Amino acid sequence: MADRINYASGRANQPLADFEIEERLEDLLGAVLTSRRTAAEPAQQLSRLHRSEQDFALHWASVISKSNSEMAFQFVSHATQAFSLLDADGVTQWIIEAMDIYDRDGLYLGSAALRGVESFAEKLVQEQYSVTFNDVVTIMNKFAIGVSGRHLGIDEDKKAWTDTETMYLPHSVRQFDSSRRNFELYKAMVGFMLAQSRFGTFRVDQATGVPIVCTKIANYRDPARALRIFEAVEEHRLLARLNAELPGLARQMRTLKQDESSGRRLTSEFPEFERVQDSSATVNDSLSVVKQLYNKKVNFPEPACYQGVIDLERVRLVTRQRVEKEREKFRMDLAMLAEGVQDDSELDREGLKREAYEVSYSQEMESDGQGDGELTVTIEGQPIAPPEDMIQTAKSIFQDFGEIPEDYVVPAGTGLYDAGQSPEDRPEKEVGKLEDGIFYDEWDYRRCHYRKNWCVLKELEMHPGSAQTVTAILDKYFHLVRDIRKSFEALRGDDRMLRRQKNGDDVDIDAVVDSYVDVVKGEELSERLFIKSRKMERNLAVVFMVDVSGSTKGWINEAERESLVLLSEALETLGDRYAIYGFSGMTRKRCEVYRIKTFEEPYDHHVKARMAGMKPQDYTRMGVVIRHLTEKLKRIDAKTRVLITISDGKPDDYDGYRGEYGIEDTRQALLEAKHAGVHPFCVTIDTHAHEYLPHMYGHVNYTVVSDIRKLPLKVSDIYRKLTT
């Protein structure tokens, strides 16, 4: 022992010998050591470390042993390997994660976490260089707008894929040991999906209105195999198309593919793929190659790292809905252009036939990916400048079909567009035949008077969804719902003490004292010497006017739904009368209000199903909806009537109801509401709302929620402050 003491003297900074470490470990781990399981081997391993690492390991062995000696033994048995893979911070994270697992799941899984130090190190390296969806979503949105012919939304999912209207990206990317490379992979994923959209992967068959690939793949005996072959062939074709038009992006994708492949066989080795190498190859060429390869025994490599997956059923559904919607919109656009032509006295007023319309669309992509399509519209031989949103619609139609189909070049509602009448002169019953709705005036600020019976509004019931959606929201916000209910309970009508009454439940001491002073002064004794208790009831009615226009698609629509669920739960506690209506529409002839909850309905499973079924629709014509809901509030016997709008932007409709015209009509409708005793308020997520909402609602009757994710948290708080 004396020799060992002399050996250790003067060696404070020198590594400990194995026998020194073994002695310390025996003191710490005695409870789990046996004749066969000794501290000798861990001590020998730890003796190879630097002194600072040894002290670190012994310190943590002491700490861990206080929780469990077995965990401490597993730690010292793998600490040397941990230091070979990680720095001190990394080793600390490994220890803490393992102890968290031990606390949560027990000794078996905790020990497994310590033994899995190699896997932990790999995960830590990946996390160090990982890039998340939130890191890139803003940049990718800008990139998508620059490259895409059709504006595609971006959302989060487990894998990369597109339904032709939204691009879904994984929560995080950690494929490469470089954050820059992982960012490039995100960009390549977006670029590939944009190429699918732009270069016709989902080209639509005019006869069926669904993508050709959906029909062709479904005809194979094994659709899954056919789809896998198609994905491989199509990846090769799209890369060739990108190489011709966006060579920089294509080069970046090839580099990522080669780095990720690590020697695996690439698709270019298949001679059949030569057919799609030409930059003019179409999806039909890819499908022909699929037919050639389907019966051959060929094993294809895994998809490229940026390629994602294809959900043919979702693509079919979304595409079909869009095709129907855009056909109607394009034909309505033509009809609106025809109105303008027919108002020109120099043109023939005998009516416009199908042959009077000529439409062509051409589009070229520049080397930087930008490319504005040119839409040419001629009516009665006269070139007409189409509005910007009509050009965007044509661009989307062109992506689906590669042309503007002939049946699109027919104005909608031809019976309404009699060349001998101006819009103001058309009989009400004629519009009524088309829409079967309620007529409302609309304010034209340029004329300083109303356009009589100008808008046709139809009240519909919101198509129900699954009530389980509401259950999921309540589970997600369980603690918040409880807090909101508690805060709203404080707003319920309480007993109010009315002092200095002629009769009541108790004597008002203050009044008695004051009366005594009056008597002493020789004045007459007051009769008001009592306190009366009176129940103060809340007497108000509220309508929530919820924007369900197309711009609310995605997070906004979900946030609106969550807001309404939380608010309804709170209002049921409070007992206030309330109704909920969604609104959207397309042109003045098809304004729509969707019943979600009326004043008379209880908050039951029917209402919850309608909340779950809220879906983005068309445009945001606000004036007519405000007038309609004001009429509903006027019929409610309440001391206070409130109309709260939840929206993501300014008034807008593609038939000219935008800019100053839409803002002024909405402002006039709000003034009408105020004159009727209705108090309007607006909750918006539009960061530019300060430019127009003060003019519409007044400076104190609106609020801007800058972060859409906070909308469900804010609406209930706004309502509470607004109604107290």
N, C-alpha and C positions, 0 to 999 in steps of 0.2 A: 504494500500500500504506500510506503514511504517513497518507493521508486516512482510510483505513478504520480504522487504529489510533486516530486521534483521534476518529473517529465512535463507536468502541466504548467509549472511556474514559468512566468515570463512569456507565456504563449497566448495571451488574451486575444490577439488578432490572428492567430494561426488556426488552421482547421483542427477540429477535434478528431482524435483517433477513434477507431471503431469501438475499442473497449470502453472509452469514455461515454460515447453515445449509447452503447448498450446498457451501461449502468443507469443512465437517466431514463431510458425507455422502459427498463424493468420496473422502475419506481412508478412510472405512469401507467403501464399496461399490464401490470401484474395480474389483474383480474381475468385476462383472456389468454395468458401465456400458459403453456404446458411443457412437458418434457420434449415433445416433438415440435411444438410451435413456440419458438424462442424469439428474442429480439435481436439475435445475432445477424440474420440476413438483412433486415432493414437497416441496422446500424452500419453494416459493411457498405451498403449502398450509399447511405448518407455521408459516410466518411470521405466520399469522393467529391463532395460539394465544397464550395467556398465557405468560409466561416460565417459570413452574413446569411447565407442560405441555410446553413445548419441551425443557426440561432432562430431563424424564421420558422423552420420545420419543427424544432423542439417547442417553440412558443405555441404554435398552433396545435401540436400534439397534446400539450397541456390543456389548452382551451377546449379542444374537442373531447378529451377524455372525461371532462366534467359532465358532458352530456351522455357519452356512450364510449366505453373503452374499445369496443369492436370497431366503431367508426374511426377512432384514433389509430388503431392498428392498421386498418386499410389505408389511412392517409399516409402514415410513415412508409408503408410498403410501396406506395406509388409516387411519393414526393420527388424522388430523384428523377423519375421519368417526366414528371410535371415540369421540373426546372429545365429539362432538356428541350421542352416544347414551348414553354411560356415564360414571360418575364414575371416579376414579382406581383404586378397588378393582375396578370392573367391567372396566376396560381391562386391569388386571393379570391378572384371571381369563381374559380373552380371549387374551392373549399366552401364558399358561401352558398353556391347553388346546390352542392351536395348536402349541406346541412339543412337547407330549406326543404329539400326532397325528403330527408330523414324526418324532419318535423312534421311534414304533411303526409307522407306515405309510408313511413316506417323504415326499419333497419335494412331490410332486403334491398329495396330500391335505392336507399341512401348509399349503401356499400357499392351497389352497381354503378352509381354515379361516380364514385371515387375510382373504381376500377376502369371506368370509361374515360380516362383523362385524354386519350388520343382523340376520341370523337369530340370531346369538348374543345380541344385545341383547334381542330378543323372547323368547328362551328364558330369559334371565336374569330378565326381568321376571315371566315366568310362574312360574319357580321361587321367586321372592321371595314370591309370594302363594299358592303351591301348598299344598294340604293333603293329607297322606298317610293311607293306610288305618290305620296304627298310631296316628295322631293322634286318630282318631275312633272306633275300633272299640269302646272301652269305653262311650262315650256313646251310640253307635248301638245297642248291645245293650240298654241301659236304655230307650231310646226305643222299640225294637221290642217289648220286654216290655210296655210301657205301652199300646201301641196294638194289638198283634196279638191276635187270638183264639187262634191257634195260635202257640206259641213257635217262631220261625224263627231258625236259627243264622245267623251272619255269617262269611263267609270272603272271601278275596281272589282276584280273577281279572282278566282283561284288560278286561272290560266289566261293566256292571251287568246282572244277570239273576237269576232265581230258578227253582229246580226244584220249588218249593212247600214245601220243607223247609229250604232254606238260601238266604240272600240273598248273592249275590256282588257285590262292589264293586271298582272299579278301584284299582290301587296308589296312584294320586295323582290329584287333581283340580286343574286349573289353568285352568279355562275363563274365569274373571273376574279382573280386576286388583284383587282384594281377597280376603284370606284369609277374611274373614267371609262373603263371598258364596260362596266355594268350599266353606266348611263348610256353608252353607245348601244348596248343591247336593248334597252328600253326604246331608244330611238328607232332601232332596226325593227322591233316588233310593230311599232306604229307605222313605220314606212312600209312594211310588208302588208299590213291590213289596208293601208291607203292604196297600195298597188292592186290588191284584190278588188277594191271598189272601183278604182279608176280604169283598170285594164280588163274588166269584164269577167272576173271569176264567177260572179253571180249574175251574168247577163240574163235578162228576162225574156221568156218566150211570149211574144205578143198574143198568141192564141190562148194560152192558159193563165198568163199573168203571174207566173212563178218562175224562178231561175231554172234554166235548162239543166244544170247539174243536178238539181233535186230530183227531177224526173228520170234522168238517165241513170243515176246511181241506184235509185230505188228499183230499177228493172233487173238488176243483177241478182243472182241466186244468193250471193254473199255480199250484201251492200257494204259491210264493214271493210272487207278486203278491197273492194272496188274503190271505196273512199280513200283508203290508205294509199293505193296506187295513184289515184287522182291528186292527192296532196303532194306526193313526191314529184309527179310530172308538172303540176301547176307551179310548184316552187321554182322549178327550173325555168319555166316559161316567164314567170314574173320577173325573175332575176335578169333574164335577157331583155325584157322590156325596160326595166329600170336602168340597165347598163346603157341602153340607147338614149334614154331621156334624162336620167339623173345618175350619171356615171359615178359621182362622188359617193352617193348613198349606196349604190350597188357595190362599189369597191369595199366600202366599210362592212357591208353585210357578208361579202365573200370572206373577208379576213376573219370576222367573228366565227363564221361557219367552219373555216379551216382550223382555227384555234380550238374550237369546241369539239371538232370531230376527232382529233388526236389519232389520226391514222385510219379511222374507219372509212369504209368504201363510200365514195361520194356518188351522187346520182348521175354525174356526167359520164360515168363508165358505161351506162346503158346506151347502146347505139340507137334504140328507138326514140331516145330523147332528142335526137338531132332535128326531128320534125318541129319541135317547139323552140329551137334556138333562134329562129328568125324573129326580128323585132316586130313583125306584123302578125305573128301567130296569135290565134284566138283561143278561147276556151273550148271551142269545138275541136281544135287540133289536139288539145290536151285530152279530151274525151275519146278521141280516136286512138290515141296512144294507150289509154286505159284499156280499150277493147283489145288491142294487140297483145298486151301484157297479162291480161286477166287470167288466162288459162295456162300461162307459163309458170314453172316453178322458180319463182324469183323471190329472194328475200331482200327487201328494201331496208336501208339503214333507218335509224330513228330520224324523226323530223329535225330540221335545223333548229338551232337554239332560239331563233327569232320567229319561228313559223307558227306556233300556237296550234289550235285545233279548229275544226269546222263543225258547227252544229247545224246540219241541213234542215232539221225540222223548224228550228227557231228562225233561220234565214228565210224559209218558205213563208212562215206566218207574217214576219215583219215586212218582207218585200211585198206580199200580196196586199197588205193594208196600205202601204205607202203608194203602190201603183194606183189603187182605187182613189185614194185621197188626192194624189197629184193630178190624175186625169180630171177629176172634178174641178180642182183649183185652176188648172191651165185653161179649161174651157170657160170657167167663170172669168178669168183674166181676159180672154178674148171677148167675152160678152161686155165687160166693162169698157174695153177699148172701142167696141162697136157703138156703145152709147155716146162716147165722145165724137166718133165719126158722124153719127146720125144727127148730132146737135149742130153740125156744120151745114149751113144753108146751101153751100155750093155743091153738096153731094146729093145724089139721087135718094129720095125719101120713100121709095117704093118697097124697101126692105132688102136685107142682105141675104143672099143664098150661100150655100156651102162653097161654091166656086169663087165667091168674092174674097175668100181668105187664102193668103199664101204665107206659110211659115217655114223658115229654114234656120238651122242652128249649126254652127261650126265651132270647133274648139281645138286649140293647139297648146301644147305644153312647152314653156320656155326651158332653157337649160337649167335655170334655178328652181324649177318646179312650179313656178307661177304660170297661170294660164287663164285668161278671162275668155269665156265663151261669147260668141257673137250671135245674138238672136235677132233675126230680121222678120218683121211682121208687115205685111201689105194687105190693106183692106180697100177694095174697090180701086185697085191700082195705085193707091196712095200709101207711101211708106209711113208707118206709125212707130214712134219711139216707145218701146215697151218699158214699164217700170222695172226697177232693179229687182224686186222680189219675183217678178215673172221670169226674169233672166235666170235667177237662182233655181227656180222650179224647172226651167228648161234644161239647165245644167244637170240637175238630178235625173230628169227623165232621160236625157241623153246617155248618162252613165248606165241606166238600167237597160236601155234598148239599143243604144248606138245610133239612134235617130229619134225624131219626133214622129210617133205613129200617126197615120192618117186620121184615125178616129179621135185623136186629140184636137184636131184642127176643125172643131165644130163648136160654136159658142153654146154655152149652157143656157137653158131657159129661153129658147128663141122666141117663144110666145110673148115674153115680157119686153122684148126689144123692138117694138113697133117703131119704125123710123118716123112716123108722123106724130109722135108724142114725146114731150120732154118728160123727165122723171117725175116732175111735180104734177103733170097732167094725167098720169096713169091712174085709172080707177082703183080704189082701194080693194075691191073685190077681186081684181086680177091678181094682185100680190097675195091676197088671202088664199086663193086657190092653190098657189104654189106652196105656201108655208103653213097655212091654217094656224095662225098664231095671233098674238095681241099686238096692236099697232101703237107706236109711241112717236111723239115728235122728236126732232133732233135739232139742236141749236147750230145755226150757221153764222159764225161770227163775222164773216165777210159781208153777209146781207143784213146782219143785225136783226134777224127774225128766225122763227122756227120753220123747219121743213115739216109740214103737216103729215102725220101718219107715215113717216119716212122709214122707220125701222119696224121690222116684224120680229117679235120675240115669241119663242115657244118655251114653255116650262116643261121640262122632262124630269124623270126620276133617274138619279145616278144608278147606273148598272151595278148591282151588288158584287162584291168580291167575297173572299173568305173571312168570316168573323175571327178566325184564328190569327189574322194579321193584327187585329186590335189586342188580342191576348198577348201576342209577342211584344207589342209596344208597351203594354202595362208591365210585363215582366222586365223589360229593358229599363224602364224608368220607375221601378218599384219604390225606391226610396224617395224619389222626387215627387211621385204621386202622393205619398204620405205627407210630405212637407207642404205641398200645395193645398191639400185638403185641410190641414191644420191651420194654415194662414187664412183660408177662405171661411173656415168656421167662425173666425173672429169677426167676420163681416156680417154674419147673420143678425137679424133684428133682435135687439136686446131691450130690456125694460129701460125706459128713460124717465127720470124723476122730474116732474113739472112742479116748480116751486111757486109759492104765493097764489094758491088756488082758493076759491071760496069753499070748497069741500074737498075731502081727500082721504087718504089712508093713514096719514100721520100728521103730526104738528110740525110746522116749519119753524124751528127755533129762531132762525135769523129774522124771519118775518115778525115773530112775537116780540123779540127784543126791539126791533125798529118801531113796532106799534106802541110799545110801552113808552119809548122816548117821545113819540108823537102825543100820547096822552098827557105825559108830564108837561109838555109844552102847551097843553090845552087844545090840541087838535083832535079831530074825530078818529075813533078807533077803526082801523082797517078791517075789512071782512076777509081779506086774503091771507089766512094764517095756516094754510094746510099744504101738504105735499100729496100730489096724485101720481101714481105710477101708470105709465102708458106704454104699450108695446109699439115700438117703432118698426114698421115693416118696410122692406125694400120694395119699391114699386117701380120697376123698370123692365123694359123689354129690349132685347139685343138681337140683331141679325148679323151673322158673320158672312161676308161676301168674299168667297175664296176664288182666287185666280187659278183656273185649270187650263190655261192656254198652252200651246205647244212648247213655249219657252220654259215651262216649269218641269220639263221632263228630267227624270233622274233624281238627284239629291233634293231639289227644291220640292218636288211633288211629295217625296217621302217626308220631308221636314214639315210640310203643311199638314199632312195626315197625322203625324205624331203630335203636332201642336193642337189639333182639334180634339184628339183623343184625351190628352192631358187636360185641356180646358173643359171638356164635357164632364170628365170625372169631378173636376172642381166645382163646376156649376151645379151639378146634382147635389153636392153638399150645401151649396149656397141657396138653392131654390129659385134662382132667377129664371125668368122666362126667356128662352133663346131659340133661335132658328139658325140653320146653316144651309147656305146655297153656294154651289159652284157656278162659275160663269165662263163662257167662251163663245165661239161662233165664227162665222165666215161671211162677211159682207152684211150690209144693212138688212138683207132679206132673210138671213138665217142667224139671228141672235138667239143664244140658248142659255137658259138658266136651269141648273140641275138641282133638284131637291135632294138634300142629304138628311136634313131634319127640319120639320115644320114646328111651329109653336105648339100645335095640338099633340104632336107625337111624343111618347115617352122615349127616353134614351134606352133603347132595347137592342136586341140582336139584329133587327132590321136596319136600324140606324148605323150600328157598328159595321154591318156588311156593306152599306153604301159608302161609309168612310173608307173601308178597305178597297172599294172599287174605284176610288178617285183616280182618273187617268188623264194625262195631258191631252188636250183637244186641239183647238185651232188658234184663234186670235183673241185680242183683248179690247173689245168695244165696250167701254165702261159706262157711258152716259145712259144708255137705254136700260142697263141692269140696275143702276142706281135709282132711276125713276120707278122701275118695277118693284124693287124691294122697299122703296119709300112708301109706295101705295100699300104694301102689306103692313108696314109699321103704323101707318095712319089708322088702320082698322083695329089696332090693339089699344085697349084702354089701359094706359100706363102713364104715370107721371113723367117718366124719363124714357125716351126712345133713342137708341144708339145704333148706328150702322158702322160696323168695323170691317174695313177692307184689308185682306191679306193678299199681297201681290208681289211680283218680282220685277215690275217695270211699268213704263208709262202706257197710256192708252194707245192701241194700235190695231189697225185692220187694213187689209191690202187693197181696199177699194177707195183709198184716199183718206181714211180715218186715221191719220197719223200726224205727227208734228203739231203745229199750232191748232189745226182744226180739231183734232181729237182732244187736246188739252182744254180748249175753250168749251167744247160741248160737255166734257166731264165737269168742268168748273161750274157751268150753268146748272147742270143736274144737281150738284152739291148745294148750290144756292137755293134751288127749289126745295131740296130736302130740309135745309135749315129753316126756310120760311114755313114749312109744314111741321116744325117742331121736332125734327130729327137731328140728332147730333152726329155728324160723320167724323170718322177717324180712320187713318190709314197706317198699316204696318207694312213696310216694304223692305226688301233686301237689295234694292237698286242703289248702288253707291253714288249714282248721279241724281238721285231723287231730289237733292237740295236745289237742283236747277229748275224744277217744275212743280214739286208738291206744295211749296209755300203759296204759289199762285192759285193752286187748285183747292187746297184744304185750309190754308192759313198757316201761320208760322208755328202754332202750338198744337195743331191737330194731326200730326203725323210723327212717326218715329222710324228711323232707319236701323235695321239690324245688320251690321256689317258682315257677320259670319253666319252663313246659312245654317251651320250646325248648331248654332245657339238659338235658332228660332223657336224650337219647342220649349226651351227654358224661359224665353222672354215673353211669349204671348200671354201666358197666365199672369205674369207679373204686371204686364201692361194693362190687362183687363182690370186687375185688382185696383191699380192706381186710378184708372179711368172712371171707375164706378163708385168711388168712395169720396 
